[in-house]
Structure formats: C-alpha cells, structure tokens
Amino acid sequence: MPLDDFKFIRPGKIRVRIAPSPTGLLHIGLARTALFNYLFAKKYQGNFVLRIEDTDIERSDSGFEEDIIENLQWLGIEWSEGPDIGGNFGPYRQSEKLPAYAKYIEKLLNTESAYRCFCSEDELEAKRQYAMSIGQQPRYNGKCSQLSSDEIRKLLAEGKKSIVRFRTPNEKVSFKDLLRGKIEFDSNLIGDFGIAKDLATPLYNLAVVVDDFEMKISHVIRGEDHIPNTPKQILLQKALEFPRPEYLHLPLILGPDRSKLSKRHGAFAIADYRKEGYLPEAIINFMAFLGWNPGGEREIYSMPSLIKEFSIERIQKGGAVFNVRRLDFLNGFYIRQKSAEKFAEICIPYLIEAGLVVPAFKSEQYPPAYGGMNLTQTYKVSGTGEEVNFNYLQNIVVLYQERLKKLSEISELTDFFFNDKLEYNKELLKWKEAGDREIEDSLNKLEKIISEIKAEDCNKEILEEKILPEAEKIGLSGTKDRGYLLWPFRVALTGKEASAGPFEVAEVLGKEKVLKRIREAKERL
C-alpha cells in the first residue's frame, strides 16, 4: 500500500523526537535515527523535537549534551523544539520536569496499577540467575505486589528502600509497527517491571511515556533494539489513559561481518569523524543509506533531495551494513565538489593542528577550528619561519583535492612544502635499475634546465615545455623512459614515493626552492 494511503500521514500534524541520554558522545546509530526522524518530519511539514533524557544523574554529563547538540547541528539536523531553543511543550530535559513524573507515579499507585517493591538488588539478582539457570526468562515474581497498606507503611518507617513497579495485567499486547506489521507480546513473559526509583525519579519506560504524551509525539521512530520496551510503554499508556503514538523500529546497523557494529568496524562518535575530516554532507548521505534505499542507481543525495525522496516504504527491515569504504568514497566526492577557496578554508586548520604553519595573528582572535578560516590571515611556516598568505596555502592543498578521502590526510601529504630540508633514503631517488651515476646525471640535467628559466616563468607549463623533451631522450640501453628524469625530480622535490606531479609541485615551490632541493638530492647521492 502506498505510504500516502495511510491515514496517519497528516501533513503539518507529524511530531517526532530524538531522545538521547547524555551519557556518551553522539554515535553513528543515534545520528542515523535522528536523521530518519528529521527527514520524516520535514517530508510532511511536521515538527522534530530534541529531548534530553538525563534522569540518570550519576551517568549524565553536560559535556555529552553539548556534544550531542553541537554535532547534530554540524550535520545539519535541526529541531524546532529543544533544550537550547525551548518550545511550547517543554521543559526538554527530563531532569527539569520531575514534578510532572511524580504526578503520574502517584496516579498509578492510587489506582493500584503500580506498587512499591522492597526487594533488595541482591535478592532480585539471585532470582534472575536462578531463572536463567533453568532456562526461563527472568521476570519479577510479584513478591511485593500483595503487600497491605499497613505493611508498606511499616517498611517505609523502618527506612527500607523501595522502587515502584507496574502491575502488569495478564493480556496479549499487540501493536502495528509501520515497518514490520503486527507485533504481539505475552505480558506474562514481561512480569511486573520497575517504573520509578522513588516517587520523584522515573525510570526509562515511564519517563518516555509521559514525555511522549505531554509533548504530543505522534510517531516514535527508533532502533529495533527498543522493540521489547514497546509493550511495556503501551501498557503504561493504557493505564494512564494516554493515546498511543505510531511506532516504527529501524533496522540495526551491523558491521561488514554482520555482527553488532563496533569501533573495530570503523564506527566512531560523530565528533571523531568530524575531527578526521569527514564532511557533514558525506556523513548524511552515508547514514541515509543505512537502512533506506530510494531505488535506482543514484547514490549522491543532498539533504533537500533526501527530504523530497524519503518514505517509510523504502526503509529496509534487514540490518544495515556499515561500510567505511563507502563513507570514504562519498567523502572524497564531496571534497572534490568544494571550490578551491572553500577547500583551503577547511584544510588549513589541519595544517595548523599538525604544526606545519601557525597563524601570524592580526588580532587576538584565533581562526575557528575545522573550517571558516580568515582569507586575509597570514601564516608563518614552522619549518622555515617564512611568512605566507592564504593563496599560497590554497595552491598547495588544491594539488591534493582529487586524492583526498578525508581532510586529515592533507598534513601528511603536503608536509614537504613546509620543511626547510627533506629527510628520505637516497635509494628512493633511483628509478628501476639506475645507479647513483645515472640519477646524478638526471639531476644535473634538471638543475641546468631550471637554472636557465626565469623565476617568474617557473610554472607548470614552462617546466613541462623545457623538461619533457629532455625526458624523452633519457633511458638505459638505448630505451626511452621518462621515469629516469621525472622520478628523481619528483622525489628530490617531495621526499616521497607518491605525491602530486613534479611540475605542479615545482610551480608552488618556486625556482629557488626547486634548485635547492635538487642540489640537496645530489649531495645525498
């Protein structure tokens, strides 16, 4: 059935949310879930809400919240309501709405839909271990469910610790997952589950139910690992007389070996990808295809294109395989789309971080990291002390724009431009079976040709015009092989086995530095 035939799709009425716990950095799985919620909301002119689930005081950290907000914004995933911008259904941090939870906890206790449980952690753990040892699914046995009011008051007076448990009714719980169809659970396998640590501190399932109700969330789009939580939340909604939102559980992201995604598969926090030099548009494009496919051969999608094409029908049920090579491919594509100026802007911070150049400050304001450099800023080369401008650095980095998979590679590829003297093994200068004498002859020819070129004419075109004809003449045993001239030329200039072409490099270095490096190569022989 086409998606638009579903009655739950009402443009302008969609309200979805992403609800991270600030107990860690924003990771690729959570960012993918945020993206799918965002695309769904934008597709149908709805609202996308950011909610911070920080009731776990011991593990929650404001630094993690800042990381989540900053990196979602960096990715271009924007929310219409959230802790940083407010909205009509706040507060958007769970820690700021504890009185609201207390009201519903009291209601569940008063209607006997919940009760106090005084069992100790050690007692509960022993029962869990026993159940698993006999092949049963662990669940609470209801020991405290029949305590009288007098018994409860006595235990509280004695200072006994307790939690609040939901009294799970004996019934089948079913719901229609928008991706997977009907899903059914037997509540007997769930047992009475905890919903609050005390009257003011809700646990996950109750807090989620209350938040989704009070924020008028229409659709809950989350990972399939939350499927076991859904029947519990539906039972709570029923007990509290809340409407039920629509549910869609996304496929998990798997490694190439189809095991649970981990760092060994190349999956890191979004902040790590950002630091490595992955572009937000590449990550967005990559994440969109982790569990969704528009059909056809097209692979490159901007955010507006994704919003236009996104549909629930195209979400896959099977696990989405994470392939870092595809991310590298997409990142390389988006790098190549940058203008030379913008490319230099986002590369220069990596040169600074590597210590190759430092800003020659014109003010006390430091250029922002990872983008947005000041085009009038001058820089001092750490290895030589010379002062260079933005255009000079741009000329260097654009030589590698076609080669990069991620921006962090730029420092290692271009470091030779910033060193006064190169360090490399003299054997690297040799082409095929050529000996020291043949390579020295090649370097002498290069030195002679370049010495006769005016400094202002030492550009790629003139260098090719003067050197290539000579390269055609050189070889061993009467053979013609340009490598005998061009290979030692490039190594002498870069000190590397692989680099940009020698004519492009020479043009950026200039005549004086080119001759200096050729002479140093001869000394090395």
C-alpha positions in Angstrom: 0.0 0.0 0.0 1.5 3.4 -0.9 2.6 5.4 2.1 0.3 8.3 1.4 -2.7 5.9 1.7 -2.0 5.5 5.4 -4.4 7.7 7.4 -1.7 8.5 10.0 0.2 10.7 7.5 -1.3 14.1 8.1 0.9 16.9 6.8 1.5 19.5 9.5 0.4 17.1 12.3 3.5 15.0 12.5 5.5 15.3 15.7 8.6 13.1 16.1 11.5 13.2 18.5 15.0 12.1 19.2 15.7 11.5 22.9 19.3 10.8 23.6 20.7 10.2 27.1 23.8 12.5 27.8 25.9 9.5 28.9 28.2 9.4 25.9 29.2 11.1 22.7 26.8 11.2 19.7 27.4 8.0 17.8 26.5 6.9 14.3 23.5 4.9 15.3 21.8 7.7 17.2 22.7 10.2 14.5 21.1 7.9 11.9 17.9 7.7 14.0 17.9 11.4 14.3 18.2 11.8 10.6 15.3 9.5 9.8 13.1 11.3 12.3 14.2 14.7 10.8 13.5 13.6 7.2 10.1 12.2 8.1 9.1 15.4 9.9 10.4 17.7 7.1 8.7 15.5 4.4 5.3 16.1 6.0 5.8 19.6 7.3 5.9 18.3 10.9 7.9 19.1 14.0 11.2 17.4 15.0 11.8 17.6 18.8 15.1 17.2 20.6 14.6 15.8 24.2 17.4 15.1 26.6 16.8 12.1 28.8 19.0 12.9 31.8 17.3 11.3 34.7 20.3 9.0 35.2 22.1 11.7 37.3 25.2 9.6 38.0 26.0 8.9 34.4 24.6 12.1 32.7 27.1 14.8 31.8 26.5 18.3 30.5 29.6 17.8 28.3 27.9 14.9 26.5 24.7 17.0 26.0 26.8 19.8 24.4 28.5 17.2 22.1 25.1 15.8 21.0 23.7 19.3 20.3 26.8 20.6 18.6 27.3 17.6 16.3 23.6 17.3 15.3 23.7 21.0 14.3 27.0 20.4 12.5 25.3 17.6 10.5 22.5 20.0 9.6 19.8 18.1 11.5 17.8 20.9 13.0 15.0 20.7 15.5 12.0 23.1 16.0 11.9 22.5 19.8 14.6 21.5 22.3 16.5 22.4 25.4 18.6 25.0 23.7 15.7 26.8 22.0 12.6 26.0 24.1 9.1 25.4 22.7 5.5 25.1 23.7 5.9 21.6 25.2 8.9 21.9 27.5 10.9 21.6 29.5 13.0 19.4 27.2 15.3 18.0 29.8 13.8 15.2 31.9 15.7 16.5 35.0 13.7 19.7 34.8 10.3 18.0 34.9 10.5 15.7 37.9 7.3 17.1 39.5 5.4 16.0 36.3 6.6 12.5 36.6 5.7 12.4 40.4 2.1 13.2 39.5 1.8 10.2 37.2 3.6 7.9 39.6 1.1 8.8 42.3 -1.8 8.2 39.9 -0.6 4.7 39.1 -0.1 3.9 42.8 -3.5 5.3 43.8 -5.2 3.3 41.0 -3.2 0.2 42.1 -1.7 0.0 38.7 1.6 0.2 40.4 3.0 -0.8 43.8 6.1 -0.4 46.0 8.7 -3.2 45.8 11.1 -3.6 48.7 13.1 -6.5 47.3 16.9 -5.9 47.5 19.2 -5.9 44.5 20.9 -9.0 45.8 17.6 -10.8 46.1 16.5 -9.8 42.6 19.8 -10.8 41.1 19.7 -14.2 42.7 16.2 -14.8 41.3 17.4 -13.7 37.8 20.4 -16.0 37.9 18.2 -18.9 39.0 15.6 -18.3 36.3 18.3 -18.3 33.6 19.9 -21.4 35.0 16.7 -23.4 34.5 16.2 -21.9 31.0 13.4 -19.4 31.9 13.2 -15.8 31.0 13.9 -13.7 34.2 11.0 -11.7 35.4 9.8 -10.4 38.8 7.7 -13.0 40.7 5.4 -10.4 42.3 6.5 -10.9 45.8 5.6 -7.4 47.0 2.5 -7.0 44.8 0.2 -8.0 47.6 1.6 -6.0 50.5 -1.1 -4.3 52.5 -1.1 -0.5 53.3 -0.1 -1.2 56.9 2.9 -3.4 55.8 4.0 -0.8 53.3 3.9 2.0 56.0 5.8 -0.2 58.4 8.6 -1.0 55.9 8.8 2.7 55.0 9.1 3.7 58.6 11.9 1.2 59.0 13.8 3.0 56.3 13.6 0.1 53.8 14.5 1.2 50.3 11.9 0.6 47.6 11.2 1.1 43.9 7.8 1.5 42.2 6.7 -1.4 40.0 4.0 -1.5 37.4 1.4 -4.2 37.9 1.4 -5.9 34.5 -2.0 -7.2 33.5 -2.4 -10.7 32.1 -3.1 -10.0 28.4 -1.7 -10.1 24.9 -0.1 -6.8 23.9 0.0 -6.1 20.2 0.8 -3.1 18.0 1.3 -2.3 14.4 4.9 -1.5 13.5 4.8 0.8 10.4 7.8 -1.2 9.0 7.2 -4.7 10.3 3.5 -5.1 10.6 1.8 -6.6 13.6 3.9 -7.5 16.6 2.5 -9.3 19.6 3.8 -10.0 23.1 2.5 -12.1 26.0 2.6 -9.9 29.1 3.2 -13.0 31.3 6.7 -13.0 29.9 7.2 -9.4 30.9 6.3 -9.5 34.5 5.9 -6.5 36.8 8.6 -4.1 35.8 10.1 -1.1 37.6 8.9 2.3 36.6 10.5 4.6 39.2 13.3 4.6 41.7 11.1 6.6 44.1 8.2 9.0 43.8 10.2 11.7 42.1 12.6 9.7 39.9 11.1 7.8 37.0 12.8 5.0 35.1 13.1 4.9 31.4 9.8 3.4 30.3 7.6 5.7 32.4 9.6 8.8 31.6 9.3 8.1 27.9 5.6 7.5 28.0 4.9 10.7 30.0 7.2 12.8 27.7 5.7 11.5 24.5 2.2 12.2 25.8 3.0 15.7 27.1 5.0 16.6 24.0 2.2 15.3 21.8 4.5 13.0 19.9 2.6 11.3 17.0 5.3 8.9 15.8 8.1 7.1 17.6 10.9 6.2 15.2 13.7 4.4 16.9 16.0 1.4 16.7 14.7 -2.2 16.7 16.6 -2.8 20.0 13.7 -0.9 21.6 11.0 -3.3 20.4 11.0 -5.1 23.8 10.2 -1.7 25.5 7.2 -1.0 23.3 4.7 -3.4 25.0 5.7 -2.0 28.4 5.1 1.5 27.2 1.8 0.6 25.6 0.6 -1.0 28.9 1.6 2.2 30.8 -0.2 4.4 28.2 -3.3 2.3 28.7 -3.1 2.6 32.5 -2.7 6.3 32.3 -5.3 6.7 29.6 -2.8 8.2 27.1 -3.3 7.9 23.3 -0.9 5.6 21.6 1.6 7.0 19.1 2.5 5.1 15.9 5.7 3.0 16.2 8.5 2.3 13.7 11.6 0.4 14.6 14.6 0.9 12.4 16.9 -2.0 11.5 20.1 -2.1 13.5 23.4 -1.1 11.9 25.8 -4.0 11.5 29.4 -4.4 10.7 30.6 -5.9 7.4 30.7 -9.3 9.2 27.0 -8.7 10.2 27.9 -8.6 13.9 27.0 -5.8 16.1 28.6 -2.5 15.0 31.7 -1.5 17.0 34.8 0.5 16.7 36.6 -2.4 15.1 34.4 -1.9 12.1 35.4 1.8 11.8 32.4 3.2 13.7 33.2 6.1 15.9 31.5 9.1 17.5 30.4 11.8 15.1 33.0 14.1 16.7 35.7 11.7 15.7 34.5 11.6 12.1 34.5 15.4 12.2 38.0 15.6 13.5 39.2 13.1 10.9 37.9 15.4 8.2 34.7 13.8 7.1 32.2 16.4 5.7 28.7 16.6 7.2 27.1 16.2 3.8 29.1 12.9 3.2 28.0 11.5 6.6 24.4 12.5 6.0 24.4 10.8 2.6 26.1 7.8 4.1 23.7 7.4 7.0 20.6 7.8 4.8 21.5 4.6 3.1 22.0 2.7 6.3 18.6 1.0 6.2 16.9 3.1 3.5 17.1 2.9 -0.3 15.2 5.1 -2.8 15.6 2.6 -5.5 17.5 3.1 -8.7 21.2 3.7 -9.3 21.6 7.2 -7.9 24.0 7.3 -4.9 24.5 11.0 -4.2 21.8 12.8 -2.2 21.9 16.2 -0.6 19.7 16.9 2.4 16.9 18.6 0.3 17.0 15.6 -2.1 16.7 13.2 0.8 13.7 15.2 2.3 12.0 15.0 -1.1 12.6 11.3 -1.7 12.3 10.0 1.8 9.5 7.5 2.5 8.8 4.8 5.1 8.1 2.3 2.4 11.8 2.4 1.4 13.1 1.6 4.8 14.6 -1.9 4.9 13.7 -4.5 7.5 17.1 -6.2 7.5 20.2 -5.0 9.3 22.0 -2.1 7.6 25.7 -2.9 6.9 28.2 -0.3 7.8 31.0 0.0 5.2 33.6 2.7 5.9 34.9 2.4 2.3 31.6 3.7 1.1 31.9 6.6 3.5 35.4 7.3 2.2 34.1 7.3 -1.3 31.3 9.7 -0.5 33.6 12.0 1.4 36.0 12.1 -1.5 33.2 13.0 -3.8 32.0 15.9 -1.6 35.6 17.1 -1.1 36.0 17.4 -4.9 32.9 19.5 -5.1 34.4 22.2 -3.0 35.7 25.4 -4.6 39.5 25.8 -4.3 38.9 28.6 -1.8 36.5 26.7 0.4 38.7 23.6 0.2 41.6 25.6 1.5 39.5 27.1 4.3 38.6 23.7 5.7 42.1 22.2 5.1 44.2 24.9 6.8 43.1 24.0 10.4 44.6 20.6 9.8 47.9 22.2 8.7 47.8 24.3 11.9 47.0 21.3 14.1 49.9 19.3 12.6 52.2 22.2 13.5 53.2 22.9 9.8 52.0 26.5 10.0 50.9 28.9 12.7 48.7 31.9 12.2 50.6 35.2 12.1 47.9 36.9 14.1 46.4 40.2 13.1 44.2 40.1 16.1 43.8 38.1 19.3 41.0 36.0 17.7 42.1 32.6 16.7 40.7 31.2 13.5 37.9 28.7 14.3 38.9 25.0 14.1 37.8 22.8 11.2 36.5 25.5 8.9 35.9 29.1 8.3 39.5 30.5 8.0 40.2 34.2 7.6 41.1 34.7 4.0 43.3 37.8 4.8 45.2 35.9 7.6 48.9 35.4 7.1 50.7 32.3 8.4 54.2 31.5 9.5 55.8 28.3 8.2 57.0 26.4 11.3 59.9 24.7 9.4 61.4 27.8 7.8 60.0 30.8 9.6 58.8 32.4 6.3 55.5 34.2 6.2 52.9 33.0 3.6 49.4 34.0 2.8 46.1 32.2 2.3 46.6 31.9 -1.5 49.9 30.2 -1.1 48.4 27.6 1.2 45.5 27.2 -1.2 47.9 26.5 -4.1 49.4 23.7 -2.0 46.3 21.9 -0.8 44.4 22.0 -4.1 47.1 19.8 -5.6 45.6 17.0 -3.5 41.9 17.8 -3.7 41.4 15.0 -6.2 43.3 12.5 -4.0 41.8 13.0 -0.5 39.4 10.7 1.2 39.4 12.8 4.4 40.7 16.2 5.2 43.1 14.9 8.0 45.3 13.3 5.3 46.3 16.7 3.9 49.0 17.3 6.5 51.0 14.1 5.8 50.6 14.6 2.0 51.9 18.2 2.0 54.3 18.4 4.9 57.3 18.6 2.5 56.2 22.1 1.4 56.8 23.4 4.9 60.2 21.8 5.7 63.5 23.5 5.0 65.3 20.2 4.4 63.7 16.9 3.5 64.6 13.6 5.1 64.5 10.4 2.9 66.6 7.5 1.9 68.8 8.1 -1.2 67.6 4.8 -2.7 64.2 6.4 -3.2 65.7 8.7 -5.9 66.5 5.7 -8.1 64.3 4.7 -11.0 64.3 1.0 -11.8 67.9 -0.4 -12.2 69.5 3.0 -12.4 72.6 3.6 -10.3 73.9 6.7 -8.5 75.7 7.9 -11.5 72.7 7.8 -13.8 70.5 9.5 -11.2 73.1 12.2 -10.7 73.2 12.8 -14.4 69.4 13.2 -14.4 69.6 15.7 -11.5 72.3 17.6 -13.3 70.2 17.9 -16.4 67.3 19.1 -14.3 69.4 21.7 -12.5 70.8 23.0 -15.8 67.3 23.3 -17.4 65.7 25.0 -14.4 68.6 27.4 -13.9 68.0 28.8 -17.3 64.3 29.5 -16.6 63.4 32.9 -15.2 62.0 32.8 -11.7 58.7 34.4 -12.9 58.4 31.8 -15.6 58.9 28.8 -13.4 55.3 27.5 -13.8 53.9 24.1 -14.8 53.5 24.9 -18.5 57.1 26.2 -19.0 58.6 23.5 -16.9 56.8 20.8 -19.0 57.8 22.5 -22.2 61.5 22.6 -21.2 61.8 19.3 -19.3 59.6 16.8 -21.1 61.6 16.8 -24.4 64.7 16.1 -22.5 62.9 13.3 -20.6 62.1 11.6 -23.9 65.8 11.3 -24.6 66.9 9.7 -21.4 67.0 6.0 -20.7 69.2 2.9 -20.3 70.4 0.6 -23.0 69.0 2.9 -25.7 65.4 2.8 -24.4 63.3 5.9 -23.8 61.8 6.2 -20.4 60.7 9.5 -18.9 60.9 8.0 -15.4 64.7 8.3 -15.4 64.3 12.1 -15.3 60.9 12.6 -13.8 61.1 10.2 -10.9 64.2 11.6 -9.3 62.8 15.1 -10.0 59.7 14.4 -8.0 61.5 12.6 -5.2 64.0 15.4 -4.9 61.2 17.9 -4.5 58.9 15.9 -2.2 61.0 13.2 -0.5 58.0 10.9 -1.0 57.3 7.8 -3.0 53.9 9.1 -4.0 52.9 12.7 -4.4 51.4 15.3 -6.8 53.1 15.7 -10.1 56.6 17.3 -10.1 55.6 20.2 -12.4 52.7 21.2 -10.2 54.9 20.9 -7.1 57.7 22.8 -8.6 55.4 25.7 -9.6 54.3 26.1 -6.0 57.8 25.8 -4.5 59.3 28.3 -6.9 62.6 28.3 -8.7 64.9 29.0 -5.7 63.5 26.1 -3.6 63.4 23.7 -6.6 67.1 24.2 -7.3 68.0 24.0 -3.6 66.2 20.6 -3.3 67.8 19.2 -6.5 71.3 20.2 -5.1 70.5 18.5 -1.8 69.4 15.4 -3.6 72.8 15.3 -5.4 74.6 15.7 -2.1 72.5 12.8 -0.7 73.8 10.6 -3.5 
